[in-house]
Amino acid sequence: MSESVRLAKRLAADLSCSRGDAERYIEGGWVAVDGKTVEEPGARVGPGQTVALLPGAKLEDIKPVTILVHKPAGTYADNEPGSALDLIIPKNLMPGDRSGRRYLKRMFNGLKLVTPLERAASGLVVYTQEYAVSRKLMEEGRLVEQEYVAQVTGKLSEADLARLQRGMAFEGRAATPMKVSWQNETHLRFALKTPLPGFIEYVCDTAGLQLQQLRRIRIGRLPLAGMAVGQWRYRLDYERF
C-alpha cells in the first residue's frame, strides 16, 4: 500500500469486514488514526499511519437526535454559524444529562431549528433531526402550547388582564384565548399556542406595558428547568412535546 486510501477502505481491509460496517464504526466515533478519533469515512490515510478501533467499539444504529438549548438573549436562533447552534459543543452539555448518547459529528447532519425565537429573547429552543419532532413543532405547531415569562414595566388593570386572556389577532392570525397571570409585580406569565415572533411584545405594547425581557420556559410538555443559559441537552427517548 503505497498511496493514501479512504479510511473506510483501509479499516475494512484491516478488519476483514464490509465497507458498510467500516463506515458505521467510523461514523460511530469508534476509530482512531494515529491515536486521534476520526469520524469521516472518506478521510485519507497513508500506509504509515496507524488505524485502530477504540476500546468498547461496537456496530450500532445511530438514531437521529433532538437537542434542547437554553438560548441567551442577543443570540440568533437559526441554522447559521454564530447562532445558538454554536452552543452545541461538549463543554456546554448540561451536567447530569441522562441520554447516554455520545457526541458525534453526524448528529449535525440535517439538524435544524424547529422553534423560532426572537433574537432579544432567551430561553428554550429545539434543534432536531427527527421527522416526527419536526412535524409536531412546525406543521402542527399551532396546537403546541408554549410558556413564557415576560419582565415588564407599567400597570395592568383587571379588565385589561381579562382582555389579554381572550387573545388578540396578530399578523393575520385570529385571536385565540391564552393564559396570562402575574408571577410577581414585574413578571407576567403567558401560556399560549405557538405564538408568532413579536406577538408577546405586541400584546404588551397594546396593553400599555413595556417589555424588558422575555424568556421561553416550556414547549409542549418539555420545560427549560435544569439548563443554565448557554447549556444544552439531548431529548430523552420517553420525552414528548
Secondary structure, 3 states (H helix, E strand, C coil): CCCCEEHHHHHHHHHCCCHHHHHHHHHCCCEEECCEECCCCCCEECCCCCEEECCCCCCCCCCCCEEEEEECCCCCCCCCCCCHHHHCCHHHECCCCCCCCCCCHHHHCCCEECCCCCCCCEEEEEEECCHHHHHHHHHCHHHCEEEEEEEEECCCCHHHHHHHHCCCCECCECCCCCEEEEEECCEEEEEEECCCCCHHHHHHHHCCCEEEEEEEEEECCEECCCCCCCCEEECCCCCCC
